[in-house]
Amino acid sequence: MCFFISLLPATIWAVIGYFVLFASTRAEGRVQTLGHWLAIWIFCIAVFIPIVAAYVTLAGFCPIGAMMQTHEWAQ
């Protein structure tokens, strides 16, 4: 469950990364270089979020799953 919820912030970070990358192509000099590096870091964050969420889900540390298991209807 945590994995599916993590796709929303990952999508938001990816959209921000594309915006920064697009904006940096319109710039010149050091600003363009800084924009490219910033976009790379933002894309790394966007990829890192679902990876961590998949680990949390598969390891059984997801608090959402723990809350769902405490209800009677889930058992």
PyMOL Python script that loads the backbone (N, CA, C, O; Angstrom):
from pymol import cmd

cmd.read_pdbstr("""\
ATOM      1  N   MET A   1       0.819  -1.186   0.000  1.00  0.00           N
ATOM      2  CA  MET A   1       0.000   0.000   0.000  1.00  0.00           C
ATOM      3  C   MET A   1       0.871   1.261   0.000  1.00  0.00           C
ATOM      4  O   MET A   1       0.544   2.236  -0.676  1.00  0.00           O
ATOM      5  N   CYS A   2       1.950   1.248   0.736  1.00  0.00           N
ATOM      6  CA  CYS A   2       2.840   2.412   0.766  1.00  0.00           C
ATOM      7  C   CYS A   2       3.441   2.684  -0.609  1.00  0.00           C
ATOM      8  O   CYS A   2       3.698   3.832  -0.972  1.00  0.00           O
ATOM      9  N   PHE A   3       3.662   1.606  -1.372  1.00  0.00           N
ATOM     10  CA  PHE A   3       4.244   1.785  -2.703  1.00  0.00           C
ATOM     11  C   PHE A   3       3.305   2.581  -3.599  1.00  0.00           C
ATOM     12  O   PHE A   3       3.739   3.503  -4.289  1.00  0.00           O
ATOM     13  N   PHE A   4       2.024   2.232  -3.594  1.00  0.00           N
ATOM     14  CA  PHE A   4       1.073   2.929  -4.458  1.00  0.00           C
ATOM     15  C   PHE A   4       0.878   4.376  -4.031  1.00  0.00           C
ATOM     16  O   PHE A   4       0.692   5.252  -4.875  1.00  0.00           O
ATOM     17  N   ILE A   5       0.918   4.631  -2.744  1.00  0.00           N
ATOM     18  CA  ILE A   5       0.793   6.000  -2.255  1.00  0.00           C
ATOM     19  C   ILE A   5       2.038   6.819  -2.610  1.00  0.00           C
ATOM     20  O   ILE A   5       1.942   8.031  -2.804  1.00  0.00           O
ATOM     21  N   SER A   6       3.196   6.173  -2.698  1.00  0.00           N
ATOM     22  CA  SER A   6       4.431   6.886  -3.017  1.00  0.00           C
ATOM     23  C   SER A   6       4.487   7.340  -4.467  1.00  0.00           C
ATOM     24  O   SER A   6       5.315   8.182  -4.813  1.00  0.00           O
ATOM     25  N   LEU A   7       3.633   6.805  -5.314  1.00  0.00           N
ATOM     26  CA  LEU A   7       3.664   7.201  -6.720  1.00  0.00           C
ATOM     27  C   LEU A   7       3.201   8.643  -6.922  1.00  0.00           C
ATOM     28  O   LEU A   7       3.624   9.297  -7.876  1.00  0.00           O
ATOM     29  N   LEU A   8       2.350   9.140  -6.048  1.00  0.00           N
ATOM     30  CA  LEU A   8       1.899  10.529  -6.168  1.00  0.00           C
ATOM     31  C   LEU A   8       3.040  11.536  -5.932  1.00  0.00           C
ATOM     32  O   LEU A   8       3.253  12.401  -6.782  1.00  0.00           O
ATOM     33  N   PRO A   9       3.781  11.459  -4.813  1.00  0.00           N
ATOM     34  CA  PRO A   9       4.894  12.414  -4.671  1.00  0.00           C
ATOM     35  C   PRO A   9       5.998  12.189  -5.701  1.00  0.00           C
ATOM     36  O   PRO A   9       6.670  13.138  -6.102  1.00  0.00           O
ATOM     37  N   ALA A  10       6.190  10.941  -6.132  1.00  0.00           N
ATOM     38  CA  ALA A  10       7.203  10.690  -7.162  1.00  0.00           C
ATOM     39  C   ALA A  10       6.809  11.357  -8.473  1.00  0.00           C
ATOM     40  O   ALA A  10       7.663  11.893  -9.179  1.00  0.00           O
ATOM     41  N   THR A  11       5.529  11.328  -8.798  1.00  0.00           N
ATOM     42  CA  THR A  11       5.050  11.997 -10.010  1.00  0.00           C
ATOM     43  C   THR A  11       5.212  13.504  -9.903  1.00  0.00           C
ATOM     44  O   THR A  11       5.600  14.163 -10.868  1.00  0.00           O
ATOM     45  N   ILE A  12       4.917  14.044  -8.738  1.00  0.00           N
ATOM     46  CA  ILE A  12       5.067  15.488  -8.528  1.00  0.00           C
ATOM     47  C   ILE A  12       6.527  15.897  -8.691  1.00  0.00           C
ATOM     48  O   ILE A  12       6.823  16.900  -9.341  1.00  0.00           O
ATOM     49  N   TRP A  13       7.449  15.117  -8.096  1.00  0.00           N
ATOM     50  CA  TRP A  13       8.877  15.425  -8.227  1.00  0.00           C
ATOM     51  C   TRP A  13       9.340  15.305  -9.678  1.00  0.00           C
ATOM     52  O   TRP A  13      10.177  16.088 -10.125  1.00  0.00           O
ATOM     53  N   ALA A  14       8.803  14.331 -10.416  1.00  0.00           N
ATOM     54  CA  ALA A  14       9.185  14.177 -11.819  1.00  0.00           C
ATOM     55  C   ALA A  14       8.709  15.365 -12.653  1.00  0.00           C
ATOM     56  O   ALA A  14       9.431  15.829 -13.535  1.00  0.00           O
ATOM     57  N   VAL A  15       7.512  15.856 -12.385  1.00  0.00           N
ATOM     58  CA  VAL A  15       7.000  17.022 -13.100  1.00  0.00           C
ATOM     59  C   VAL A  15       7.848  18.250 -12.774  1.00  0.00           C
ATOM     60  O   VAL A  15       8.169  19.037 -13.664  1.00  0.00           O
ATOM     61  N   ILE A  16       8.207  18.412 -11.515  1.00  0.00           N
ATOM     62  CA  ILE A  16       9.086  19.526 -11.132  1.00  0.00           C
ATOM     63  C   ILE A  16      10.436  19.398 -11.831  1.00  0.00           C
ATOM     64  O   ILE A  16      11.001  20.394 -12.283  1.00  0.00           O
ATOM     65  N   GLY A  17      10.953  18.173 -11.919  1.00  0.00           N
ATOM     66  CA  GLY A  17      12.228  17.951 -12.604  1.00  0.00           C
ATOM     67  C   GLY A  17      12.164  18.326 -14.071  1.00  0.00           C
ATOM     68  O   GLY A  17      13.090  18.945 -14.597  1.00  0.00           O
ATOM     69  N   TYR A  18      11.069  17.955 -14.742  1.00  0.00           N
ATOM     70  CA  TYR A  18      10.927  18.330 -16.147  1.00  0.00           C
ATOM     71  C   TYR A  18      10.806  19.838 -16.309  1.00  0.00           C
ATOM     72  O   TYR A  18      11.335  20.401 -17.267  1.00  0.00           O
ATOM     73  N   PHE A  19      10.118  20.492 -15.392  1.00  0.00           N
ATOM     74  CA  PHE A  19      10.024  21.947 -15.455  1.00  0.00           C
ATOM     75  C   PHE A  19      11.390  22.601 -15.286  1.00  0.00           C
ATOM     76  O   PHE A  19      11.732  23.528 -16.021  1.00  0.00           O
ATOM     77  N   VAL A  20      12.166  22.124 -14.328  1.00  0.00           N
ATOM     78  CA  VAL A  20      13.509  22.681 -14.109  1.00  0.00           C
ATOM     79  C   VAL A  20      14.394  22.412 -15.325  1.00  0.00           C
ATOM     80  O   VAL A  20      15.158  23.283 -15.741  1.00  0.00           O
ATOM     81  N   LEU A  21      14.295  21.215 -15.894  1.00  0.00           N
ATOM     82  CA  LEU A  21      15.085  20.889 -17.076  1.00  0.00           C
ATOM     83  C   LEU A  21      14.688  21.767 -18.254  1.00  0.00           C
ATOM     84  O   LEU A  21      15.553  22.250 -18.984  1.00  0.00           O
ATOM     85  N   PHE A  22      13.401  21.976 -18.445  1.00  0.00           N
ATOM     86  CA  PHE A  22      12.937  22.839 -19.528  1.00  0.00           C
ATOM     87  C   PHE A  22      13.397  24.279 -19.308  1.00  0.00           C
ATOM     88  O   PHE A  22      13.847  24.941 -20.243  1.00  0.00           O
ATOM     89  N   ALA A  23      13.282  24.758 -18.078  1.00  0.00           N
ATOM     90  CA  ALA A  23      13.692  26.127 -17.781  1.00  0.00           C
ATOM     91  C   ALA A  23      15.194  26.303 -17.954  1.00  0.00           C
ATOM     92  O   ALA A  23      15.656  27.368 -18.362  1.00  0.00           O
ATOM     93  N   SER A  24      15.956  25.257 -17.644  1.00  0.00           N
ATOM     94  CA  SER A  24      17.406  25.388 -17.772  1.00  0.00           C
ATOM     95  C   SER A  24      17.854  25.375 -19.234  1.00  0.00           C
ATOM     96  O   SER A  24      18.922  25.898 -19.552  1.00  0.00           O
ATOM     97  N   THR A  25      17.063  24.795 -20.119  1.00  0.00           N
ATOM     98  CA  THR A  25      17.443  24.838 -21.538  1.00  0.00           C
ATOM     99  C   THR A  25      17.264  26.231 -22.111  1.00  0.00           C
ATOM    100  O   THR A  25      17.878  26.566 -23.125  1.00  0.00           O
ATOM    101  N   ARG A  26      16.437  27.045 -21.480  1.00  0.00           N
ATOM    102  CA  ARG A  26      16.233  28.426 -21.935  1.00  0.00           C
ATOM    103  C   ARG A  26      17.289  29.374 -21.365  1.00  0.00           C
ATOM    104  O   ARG A  26      17.406  30.515 -21.814  1.00  0.00           O
ATOM    105  N   ALA A  27      18.049  28.911 -20.390  1.00  0.00           N
ATOM    106  CA  ALA A  27      19.048  29.769 -19.752  1.00  0.00           C
ATOM    107  C   ALA A  27      20.390  29.616 -20.467  1.00  0.00           C
ATOM    108  O   ALA A  27      20.536  28.826 -21.400  1.00  0.00           O
ATOM    109  N   GLU A  28      21.358  30.392 -20.002  1.00  0.00           N
ATOM    110  CA  GLU A  28      22.699  30.360 -20.591  1.00  0.00           C
ATOM    111  C   GLU A  28      23.750  30.299 -19.499  1.00  0.00           C
ATOM    112  O   GLU A  28      23.527  30.747 -18.375  1.00  0.00           O
ATOM    113  N   GLY A  29      24.894  29.739 -19.846  1.00  0.00           N
ATOM    114  CA  GLY A  29      26.047  29.752 -18.955  1.00  0.00           C
ATOM    115  C   GLY A  29      25.901  28.869 -17.736  1.00  0.00           C
ATOM    116  O   GLY A  29      25.431  27.734 -17.811  1.00  0.00           O
ATOM    117  N   ARG A  30      26.321  29.426 -16.602  1.00  0.00           N
ATOM    118  CA  ARG A  30      26.320  28.669 -15.349  1.00  0.00           C
ATOM    119  C   ARG A  30      24.913  28.306 -14.879  1.00  0.00           C
ATOM    120  O   ARG A  30      24.713  27.274 -14.240  1.00  0.00           O
ATOM    121  N   VAL A  31      23.954  29.147 -15.194  1.00  0.00           N
ATOM    122  CA  VAL A  31      22.577  28.867 -14.790  1.00  0.00           C
ATOM    123  C   VAL A  31      22.067  27.618 -15.504  1.00  0.00           C
ATOM    124  O   VAL A  31      21.341  26.814 -14.918  1.00  0.00           O
ATOM    125  N   GLN A  32      22.446  27.460 -16.762  1.00  0.00           N
ATOM    126  CA  GLN A  32      22.043  26.276 -17.508  1.00  0.00           C
ATOM    127  C   GLN A  32      22.675  25.019 -16.908  1.00  0.00           C
ATOM    128  O   GLN A  32      22.003  24.000 -16.744  1.00  0.00           O
ATOM    129  N   THR A  33      23.959  25.093 -16.583  1.00  0.00           N
ATOM    130  CA  THR A  33      24.640  23.955 -15.976  1.00  0.00           C
ATOM    131  C   THR A  33      24.033  23.620 -14.622  1.00  0.00           C
ATOM    132  O   THR A  33      23.794  22.452 -14.313  1.00  0.00           O
ATOM    133  N   LEU A  34      23.787  24.640 -13.819  1.00  0.00           N
ATOM    134  CA  LEU A  34      23.164  24.425 -12.512  1.00  0.00           C
ATOM    135  C   LEU A  34      21.774  23.815 -12.666  1.00  0.00           C
ATOM    136  O   LEU A  34      21.394  22.936 -11.893  1.00  0.00           O
ATOM    137  N   GLY A  35      21.019  24.273 -13.652  1.00  0.00           N
ATOM    138  CA  GLY A  35      19.684  23.738 -13.894  1.00  0.00           C
ATOM    139  C   GLY A  35      19.707  22.277 -14.293  1.00  0.00           C
ATOM    140  O   GLY A  35      18.856  21.500 -13.863  1.00  0.00           O
ATOM    141  N   HIS A  36      20.686  21.895 -15.120  1.00  0.00           N
ATOM    142  CA  HIS A  36      20.810  20.485 -15.511  1.00  0.00           C
ATOM    143  C   HIS A  36      21.136  19.610 -14.303  1.00  0.00           C
ATOM    144  O   HIS A  36      20.535  18.552 -14.119  1.00  0.00           O
ATOM    145  N   TRP A  37      22.081  20.051 -13.484  1.00  0.00           N
ATOM    146  CA  TRP A  37      22.435  19.266 -12.295  1.00  0.00           C
ATOM    147  C   TRP A  37      21.280  19.204 -11.298  1.00  0.00           C
ATOM    148  O   TRP A  37      21.050  18.162 -10.685  1.00  0.00           O
ATOM    149  N   LEU A  38      20.562  20.295 -11.133  1.00  0.00           N
ATOM    150  CA  LEU A  38      19.417  20.304 -10.236  1.00  0.00           C
ATOM    151  C   LEU A  38      18.323  19.362 -10.741  1.00  0.00           C
ATOM    152  O   LEU A  38      17.692  18.658  -9.953  1.00  0.00           O
ATOM    153  N   ALA A  39      18.103  19.354 -12.051  1.00  0.00           N
ATOM    154  CA  ALA A  39      17.103  18.445 -12.622  1.00  0.00           C
ATOM    155  C   ALA A  39      17.505  16.987 -12.404  1.00  0.00           C
ATOM    156  O   ALA A  39      16.647  16.148 -12.133  1.00  0.00           O
ATOM    157  N   ILE A  40      18.779  16.679 -12.518  1.00  0.00           N
ATOM    158  CA  ILE A  40      19.242  15.310 -12.274  1.00  0.00           C
ATOM    159  C   ILE A  40      18.974  14.912 -10.832  1.00  0.00           C
ATOM    160  O   ILE A  40      18.510  13.802 -10.572  1.00  0.00           O
ATOM    161  N   TRP A  41      19.262  15.810  -9.886  1.00  0.00           N
ATOM    162  CA  TRP A  41      19.008  15.514  -8.478  1.00  0.00           C
ATOM    163  C   TRP A  41      17.510  15.328  -8.207  1.00  0.00           C
ATOM    164  O   TRP A  41      17.120  14.456  -7.431  1.00  0.00           O
ATOM    165  N   ILE A  42      16.688  16.140  -8.840  1.00  0.00           N
ATOM    166  CA  ILE A  42      15.247  16.020  -8.643  1.00  0.00           C
ATOM    167  C   ILE A  42      14.739  14.702  -9.206  1.00  0.00           C
ATOM    168  O   ILE A  42      13.878  14.066  -8.597  1.00  0.00           O
ATOM    169  N   PHE A  43      15.256  14.278 -10.359  1.00  0.00           N
ATOM    170  CA  PHE A  43      14.857  12.978 -10.907  1.00  0.00           C
ATOM    171  C   PHE A  43      15.331  11.837 -10.019  1.00  0.00           C
ATOM    172  O   PHE A  43      14.641  10.825  -9.898  1.00  0.00           O
ATOM    173  N   CYS A  44      16.487  11.982  -9.400  1.00  0.00           N
ATOM    174  CA  CYS A  44      16.960  10.958  -8.457  1.00  0.00           C
ATOM    175  C   CYS A  44      16.024  10.857  -7.256  1.00  0.00           C
ATOM    176  O   CYS A  44      15.733   9.756  -6.788  1.00  0.00           O
ATOM    177  N   ILE A  45      15.556  11.984  -6.762  1.00  0.00           N
ATOM    178  CA  ILE A  45      14.589  11.970  -5.660  1.00  0.00           C
ATOM    179  C   ILE A  45      13.305  11.282  -6.096  1.00  0.00           C
ATOM    180  O   ILE A  45      12.732  10.488  -5.349  1.00  0.00           O
ATOM    181  N   ALA A  46      12.852  11.592  -7.322  1.00  0.00           N
ATOM    182  CA  ALA A  46      11.617  10.985  -7.832  1.00  0.00           C
ATOM    183  C   ALA A  46      11.742   9.476  -7.970  1.00  0.00           C
ATOM    184  O   ALA A  46      10.755   8.765  -7.786  1.00  0.00           O
ATOM    185  N   VAL A  47      12.912   8.974  -8.284  1.00  0.00           N
ATOM    186  CA  VAL A  47      13.122   7.525  -8.409  1.00  0.00           C
ATOM    187  C   VAL A  47      13.322   6.892  -7.035  1.00  0.00           C
ATOM    188  O   VAL A  47      12.900   5.759  -6.803  1.00  0.00           O
ATOM    189  N   PHE A  48      13.957   7.615  -6.134  1.00  0.00           N
ATOM    190  CA  PHE A  48      14.280   7.083  -4.813  1.00  0.00           C
ATOM    191  C   PHE A  48      13.021   6.847  -3.963  1.00  0.00           C
ATOM    192  O   PHE A  48      12.979   5.901  -3.176  1.00  0.00           O
ATOM    193  N   ILE A  49      12.005   7.693  -4.114  1.00  0.00           N
ATOM    194  CA  ILE A  49      10.794   7.579  -3.295  1.00  0.00           C
ATOM    195  C   ILE A  49      10.090   6.231  -3.499  1.00  0.00           C
ATOM    196  O   ILE A  49       9.805   5.565  -2.505  1.00  0.00           O
ATOM    197  N   PRO A  50       9.793   5.790  -4.733  1.00  0.00           N
ATOM    198  CA  PRO A  50       9.146   4.482  -4.886  1.00  0.00           C
ATOM    199  C   PRO A  50      10.046   3.306  -4.502  1.00  0.00           C
ATOM    200  O   PRO A  50       9.550   2.268  -4.065  1.00  0.00           O
ATOM    201  N   ILE A  51      11.358   3.459  -4.660  1.00  0.00           N
ATOM    202  CA  ILE A  51      12.266   2.380  -4.261  1.00  0.00           C
ATOM    203  C   ILE A  51      12.186   2.169  -2.746  1.00  0.00           C
ATOM    204  O   ILE A  51      12.078   1.036  -2.276  1.00  0.00           O
ATOM    205  N   VAL A  52      12.238   3.252  -1.998  1.00  0.00           N
ATOM    206  CA  VAL A  52      12.131   3.148  -0.533  1.00  0.00           C
ATOM    207  C   VAL A  52      10.756   2.634  -0.135  1.00  0.00           C
ATOM    208  O   VAL A  52      10.641   1.817   0.779  1.00  0.00           O
ATOM    209  N   ALA A  53       9.719   3.099  -0.807  1.00  0.00           N
ATOM    210  CA  ALA A  53       8.366   2.645  -0.480  1.00  0.00           C
ATOM    211  C   ALA A  53       8.191   1.158  -0.791  1.00  0.00           C
ATOM    212  O   ALA A  53       7.501   0.454  -0.054  1.00  0.00           O
ATOM    213  N   ALA A  54       8.802   0.675  -1.861  1.00  0.00           N
ATOM    214  CA  ALA A  54       8.728  -0.756  -2.169  1.00  0.00           C
ATOM    215  C   ALA A  54       9.430  -1.566  -1.088  1.00  0.00           C
ATOM    216  O   ALA A  54       8.935  -2.614  -0.675  1.00  0.00           O
ATOM    217  N   TYR A  55      10.575  -1.086  -0.632  1.00  0.00           N
ATOM    218  CA  TYR A  55      11.279  -1.776   0.447  1.00  0.00           C
ATOM    219  C   TYR A  55      10.438  -1.803   1.720  1.00  0.00           C
ATOM    220  O   TYR A  55      10.324  -2.837   2.379  1.00  0.00           O
ATOM    221  N   VAL A  56       9.851  -0.652   2.057  1.00  0.00           N
ATOM    222  CA  VAL A  56       9.041  -0.570   3.275  1.00  0.00           C
ATOM    223  C   VAL A  56       7.840  -1.508   3.178  1.00  0.00           C
ATOM    224  O   VAL A  56       7.484  -2.169   4.154  1.00  0.00           O
ATOM    225  N   THR A  57       7.222  -1.565   2.008  1.00  0.00           N
ATOM    226  CA  THR A  57       6.062  -2.431   1.824  1.00  0.00           C
ATOM    227  C   THR A  57       6.454  -3.901   1.901  1.00  0.00           C
ATOM    228  O   THR A  57       5.799  -4.681   2.591  1.00  0.00           O
ATOM    229  N   LEU A  58       7.514  -4.283   1.200  1.00  0.00           N
ATOM    230  CA  LEU A  58       7.921  -5.685   1.177  1.00  0.00           C
ATOM    231  C   LEU A  58       8.493  -6.151   2.512  1.00  0.00           C
ATOM    232  O   LEU A  58       8.382  -7.329   2.852  1.00  0.00           O
ATOM    233  N   ALA A  59       9.099  -5.250   3.266  1.00  0.00           N
ATOM    234  CA  ALA A  59       9.664  -5.614   4.566  1.00  0.00           C
ATOM    235  C   ALA A  59       8.604  -5.660   5.656  1.00  0.00           C
ATOM    236  O   ALA A  59       8.863  -6.155   6.753  1.00  0.00           O
ATOM    237  N   GLY A  60       7.425  -5.153   5.367  1.00  0.00           N
ATOM    238  CA  GLY A  60       6.351  -5.194   6.345  1.00  0.00           C
ATOM    239  C   GLY A  60       6.369  -4.041   7.320  1.00  0.00           C
ATOM    240  O   GLY A  60       5.749  -4.125   8.380  1.00  0.00           O
ATOM    241  N   PHE A  61       7.060  -2.971   6.992  1.00  0.00           N
ATOM    242  CA  PHE A  61       7.138  -1.816   7.879  1.00  0.00           C
ATOM    243  C   PHE A  61       6.104  -0.741   7.554  1.00  0.00           C
ATOM    244  O   PHE A  61       6.099   0.321   8.177  1.00  0.00           O
ATOM    245  N   CYS A  62       5.248  -1.000   6.604  1.00  0.00           N
ATOM    246  CA  CYS A  62       4.274   0.001   6.171  1.00  0.00           C
ATOM    247  C   CYS A  62       3.238   0.229   7.265  1.00  0.00           C
ATOM    248  O   CYS A  62       2.537  -0.713   7.635  1.00  0.00           O
ATOM    249  N   PRO A  63       3.114   1.440   7.794  1.00  0.00           N
ATOM    250  CA  PRO A  63       2.152   1.690   8.863  1.00  0.00           C
ATOM    251  C   PRO A  63       0.710   1.584   8.384  1.00  0.00           C
ATOM    252  O   PRO A  63      -0.186   1.324   9.187  1.00  0.00           O
ATOM    253  N   ILE A  64       0.474   1.778   7.106  1.00  0.00           N
ATOM    254  CA  ILE A  64      -0.885   1.672   6.587  1.00  0.00           C
ATOM    255  C   ILE A  64      -1.346   0.223   6.636  1.00  0.00           C
ATOM    256  O   ILE A  64      -2.486  -0.057   7.008  1.00  0.00           O
ATOM    257  N   GLY A  65      -0.473  -0.690   6.267  1.00  0.00           N
ATOM    258  CA  GLY A  65      -0.804  -2.105   6.345  1.00  0.00           C
ATOM    259  C   GLY A  65      -1.027  -2.566   7.776  1.00  0.00           C
ATOM    260  O   GLY A  65      -1.894  -3.401   8.034  1.00  0.00           O
ATOM    261  N   ALA A  66      -0.255  -2.032   8.698  1.00  0.00           N
ATOM    262  CA  ALA A  66      -0.424  -2.386  10.106  1.00  0.00           C
ATOM    263  C   ALA A  66      -1.764  -1.881  10.638  1.00  0.00           C
ATOM    264  O   ALA A  66      -2.420  -2.569  11.420  1.00  0.00           O
ATOM    265  N   MET A  67      -2.167  -0.697  10.222  1.00  0.00           N
ATOM    266  CA  MET A  67      -3.450  -0.167  10.658  1.00  0.00           C
ATOM    267  C   MET A  67      -4.611  -0.967  10.072  1.00  0.00           C
ATOM    268  O   MET A  67      -5.628  -1.168  10.735  1.00  0.00           O
ATOM    269  N   MET A  68      -4.456  -1.420   8.836  1.00  0.00           N
ATOM    270  CA  MET A  68      -5.530  -2.192   8.216  1.00  0.00           C
ATOM    271  C   MET A  68      -5.674  -3.578   8.852  1.00  0.00           C
ATOM    272  O   MET A  68      -6.776  -4.127   8.881  1.00  0.00           O
ATOM    273  N   GLN A  69      -4.599  -4.139   9.351  1.00  0.00           N
ATOM    274  CA  GLN A  69      -4.663  -5.461   9.952  1.00  0.00           C
ATOM    275  C   GLN A  69      -5.299  -5.448  11.336  1.00  0.00           C
ATOM    276  O   GLN A  69      -5.720  -6.500  11.817  1.00  0.00           O
ATOM    277  N   THR A  70      -5.382  -4.307  11.985  1.00  0.00           N
ATOM    278  CA  THR A  70      -5.965  -4.231  13.322  1.00  0.00           C
ATOM    279  C   THR A  70      -7.492  -4.198  13.277  1.00  0.00           C
ATOM    280  O   THR A  70      -8.141  -4.441  14.294  1.00  0.00           O
ATOM    281  N   HIS A  71      -8.068  -3.903  12.126  1.00  0.00           N
ATOM    282  CA  HIS A  71      -9.521  -3.861  12.017  1.00  0.00           C
ATOM    283  C   HIS A  71     -10.086  -5.266  11.880  1.00  0.00           C
ATOM    284  O   HIS A  71      -9.441  -6.158  11.330  1.00  0.00           O
ATOM    285  N   GLU A  72     -11.296  -5.447  12.388  1.00  0.00           N
ATOM    286  CA  GLU A  72     -11.928  -6.754  12.337  1.00  0.00           C
ATOM    287  C   GLU A  72     -12.285  -7.163  10.918  1.00  0.00           C
ATOM    288  O   GLU A  72     -12.205  -8.344  10.580  1.00  0.00           O
ATOM    289  N   TRP A  73     -12.680  -6.208  10.081  1.00  0.00           N
ATOM    290  CA  TRP A  73     -13.099  -6.539   8.732  1.00  0.00           C
ATOM    291  C   TRP A  73     -11.934  -6.982   7.857  1.00  0.00           C
ATOM    292  O   TRP A  73     -12.145  -7.629   6.831  1.00  0.00           O
ATOM    293  N   ALA A  74     -10.728  -6.649   8.240  1.00  0.00           N
ATOM    294  CA  ALA A  74      -9.560  -7.008   7.443  1.00  0.00           C
ATOM    295  C   ALA A  74      -9.060  -8.424   7.756  1.00  0.00           C
ATOM    296  O   ALA A  74      -8.243  -8.963   7.011  1.00  0.00           O
ATOM    297  N   GLN A  75      -9.534  -9.021   8.831  1.00  0.00           N
ATOM    298  CA  GLN A  75      -9.009 -10.328   9.222  1.00  0.00           C
ATOM    299  C   GLN A  75      -9.756 -11.456   8.620  1.00  0.00           C
ATOM    300  O   GLN A  75      -9.424 -12.616   8.863  1.00  0.00           O
TER     301      GLN A  75
END
""", "prot")
cmd.dss("prot")
cmd.show_as("cartoon", "prot")
cmd.util.cbc("prot")
cmd.orient("prot")
